[in-house]
Amino acid sequence: MNKLNCFDAMILSAGNILLPHCNLDYYFLDAFSIKYYKVGLKKSDYDESVKSFVENNILKDYYGLLVTREVIHNKNAVAQKIEDVVYHNLKPIGIQMDSYYLPWNSLQFQKHRTHCFLITEIENDGYVCVDAFLSDNKVRIDKKTLIDNTESFFYFNYDEKIKKDNDLQCITSFIKGYICVERKEHIEKIENFADDILNSRCEKIDTTNSKSIDQSNLIFSIANIEWRRNNFSSALKLAKKNFNTSLFDEIITKLDEIYVMWGTVKSILIKNAVVNNGYNNKASQLVQKIANKEDEVMLLLLNLNS
């Protein structure tokens, strides 16, 4: 699953198992948020974003898919809980742990980062997992490593009866309410990011190898912003298709342009880190242009009239 962070990849992988052949792009109806942290994606920030998601009702309202999270306090109960869900209930279970310990991670034992994936099968001495963020294939982890390092479970339940009827007006009302809150600090966060780039206050990128560059906190954070513009566009494209409307056409065009611009920012900063040739000013100016375009998009969204 390209253009997804590990959490989104886990959610959509579970959705594809429980709701095969269902387009889940409405999941991204709130994907226009801007999250920028001066020191990258810290665990406390990650946990807060996960908490926000679990309290969000998009999957429940649009698909009848309920996601709940359980923080692990007793490691002795981990194996039994996985068995109850995967073996007895025949459902996937989501895992949150440090990717530092994952055998299929190219930076295993090199870099700590909170990570999410699914367990779909149980073997005698290990678990078969789906991790669409780090691997295109099913992967495997031994039971001890997983049990020792699991921080949280995610449970997935489908119930057709909890799904609501969502017409075009429901979708536009949701978007307008969401953007009304998001816009209060959205542009300020982007401008703070541009200022940090210009004055070299961003976290230094490790240029040891290409993998460490791509997974540096700064580049990962920018990539996540970039992906979410693409995914928000996909949600609007689904609404356009489902309701045969041109209501979102101008917004979709602007979002697709912004998606490309964030990718350019990422490329400039990678180049700057590799050759150390003073591209900060160019990247900062481009982020300022993005701020203006994102404000245009939010104004269009706030003025939607279905």
Summary of the structure (lengths in Angstrom):
residues: 306
radius of gyration: 20.1
end to end distance: 31.7
largest distance: 58.1
contacts: 944
relative contact order: 0.15
helix: 57%
strand: 12%
